[in-house]
Amino acid sequence: MPVDNLARSDVVTATTETGVQELASTMDDESVGSIVICDDDEPVGIVTDRDLTLQVIGDGEHPDDVTAENVMSTDLCTVAHDDGFYQATELMSEHGVRRLPVVDDDGQLSGIITVDDLNELLADEHQQLADVVQAQRPPY
C-alpha cells in the first residue's frame, strides 16, 4: 500500500524564520508534536516538541532569540509518496525517526506519516485477522 494512502495530508508547516514561541503555540493549537519546516513547498527540516525542550529550555536559550532554523533537524529524512509501508518503516528504523514528511515526484511536501499512523494501521489489520479467527472458531 502506497504511503500516500496512509499519510495525513494536513501537515502543519512553518518557515525557517518562525520563532520557537510561535512553533510551540502552533503545536499546542494543532495538537501535534512536530512542525515541518518548508522553503516554499519543499521540506527542509522538522521541529519536534523534544527539539524545543532540549535545544531551547534545556540550553537556557531565550525563546525570543531562537527560530526554527536554530533548532530544526536539517538531516531531514523524507519518503516518496508512492513508496510502501515497508519502505517507510525501514527509513524510520535506519534514521531513528518517528515522523516522515511525504514528498511528491517534484520533492514538494504532500503529507506526513508517523509511527503512530503505522501502528494504528497494524492494529486495524490485527483486528481484521482476529475477526476471521473468531468467525471460524467452533462454538463452545
C-alpha positions as CSV (number, residue, x, y, z in Angstrom):
1,M,0.0,0.0,0.0
2,P,1.5,3.4,-1.0
3,V,2.4,5.8,1.8
4,D,0.1,8.3,0.1
5,N,-2.9,6.3,1.2
6,L,-1.7,6.2,4.8
7,A,-0.3,9.7,5.3
8,R,-2.0,12.7,6.6
9,S,-2.3,15.5,4.1
10,D,-3.0,18.2,6.6
11,V,0.7,18.9,7.6
12,V,1.4,21.7,10.0
13,T,4.3,23.8,8.4
14,A,6.3,26.9,9.1
15,T,9.3,28.7,7.7
16,T,12.9,28.8,9.0
17,E,12.3,32.3,10.3
18,T,9.3,31.3,12.6
19,G,10.1,31.9,16.2
20,V,10.1,29.0,18.6
21,Q,7.4,30.6,20.8
22,E,5.1,30.5,17.7
23,L,6.1,27.0,16.9
24,A,5.2,25.8,20.5
25,S,1.9,27.7,20.4
26,T,1.1,26.2,17.0
27,M,1.9,22.6,18.2
28,D,-0.4,23.2,21.2
29,D,-3.2,24.7,19.0
30,E,-3.0,21.9,16.4
31,S,-2.3,19.1,18.9
32,V,0.8,17.9,17.0
33,G,4.3,17.1,18.2
34,S,6.1,18.3,15.2
35,I,6.1,21.0,12.5
36,V,7.7,20.5,9.1
37,I,9.8,23.5,8.1
38,C,9.5,24.4,4.4
39,D,11.2,26.6,1.9
40,D,8.3,27.3,-0.5
41,D,6.6,23.8,-0.5
42,E,9.9,21.8,-0.2
43,P,10.5,20.4,3.3
44,V,14.0,21.4,4.6
45,G,13.7,20.4,8.3
46,I,11.4,19.4,11.1
47,V,11.0,20.8,14.6
48,T,9.6,18.5,17.3
49,D,8.4,19.2,20.8
50,R,11.6,17.4,22.0
51,D,13.7,19.8,20.0
52,L,12.1,22.7,21.7
53,T,12.6,21.2,25.1
54,L,16.2,20.2,24.7
55,Q,17.5,23.0,22.5
56,V,15.7,25.9,23.9
57,I,14.7,25.2,27.5
58,G,17.5,22.7,28.2
59,D,20.1,25.0,26.8
60,G,18.7,28.1,28.7
61,E,18.0,30.0,25.5
62,H,15.5,32.8,25.5
63,P,12.6,31.9,23.1
64,D,12.6,35.4,21.6
65,D,16.1,34.8,20.3
66,V,15.6,31.4,18.7
67,T,13.9,30.5,15.3
68,A,13.0,27.2,13.6
69,E,16.3,27.4,11.7
70,N,18.2,27.2,15.0
71,V,16.5,24.1,16.3
72,M,15.2,22.1,13.3
73,S,16.7,18.8,12.3
74,T,18.3,19.6,9.0
75,D,19.2,16.0,8.1
76,L,15.6,15.5,7.1
77,C,14.5,12.1,6.0
78,T,11.6,12.0,3.7
79,V,9.6,9.3,2.0
80,A,8.3,9.3,-1.6
81,H,4.5,9.3,-1.9
82,D,4.5,6.1,-3.9
83,D,6.8,4.2,-1.5
84,G,5.1,1.5,0.6
85,F,4.6,0.7,4.2
86,Y,7.8,-1.3,4.5
87,Q,10.0,1.4,2.9
88,A,8.6,3.9,5.4
89,T,9.3,1.6,8.4
90,E,12.8,0.8,7.1
91,L,13.6,4.6,6.7
92,M,12.3,5.2,10.3
93,S,14.4,2.4,11.6
94,E,17.6,3.4,9.7
95,H,17.4,7.0,10.7
96,G,15.9,6.7,14.2
97,V,12.9,8.9,13.4
98,R,9.2,8.6,14.3
99,R,7.9,11.0,11.6
100,L,8.5,11.1,7.8
101,P,7.4,14.0,5.6
102,V,5.9,12.6,2.4
103,V,7.1,14.2,-0.9
104,D,5.7,14.0,-4.4
105,D,7.8,13.4,-7.5
106,D,8.9,17.1,-7.5
107,G,10.1,17.0,-3.9
108,Q,7.1,19.0,-2.7
109,L,5.5,18.2,0.6
110,S,2.3,16.2,0.2
111,G,1.8,14.7,3.7
112,I,3.3,13.2,6.8
113,I,3.3,9.7,8.2
114,T,4.2,8.8,11.8
115,V,4.9,5.7,13.8
116,D,1.5,6.2,15.4
117,D,-0.2,6.1,12.0
118,L,1.6,2.9,11.0
119,N,0.9,1.3,14.4
120,E,-2.8,2.2,14.0
121,L,-2.8,0.5,10.6
122,L,-1.3,-2.6,12.1
123,A,-3.8,-2.7,14.9
124,D,-6.6,-2.5,12.4
125,E,-5.1,-5.3,10.4
126,H,-4.7,-7.4,13.5
127,Q,-8.4,-6.8,14.4
128,Q,-9.5,-7.9,11.0
129,L,-7.4,-11.1,11.4
130,A,-9.0,-11.7,14.8
131,D,-12.4,-11.3,13.3
132,V,-11.6,-14.0,10.8
133,V,-10.4,-16.3,13.5
134,Q,-13.5,-15.7,15.7
135,A,-15.8,-16.2,12.7
136,Q,-14.3,-19.6,12.1
137,R,-13.9,-20.8,15.7
138,P,-16.3,-23.5,16.7
139,P,-18.9,-22.6,19.3
140,Y,-18.1,-23.6,22.9
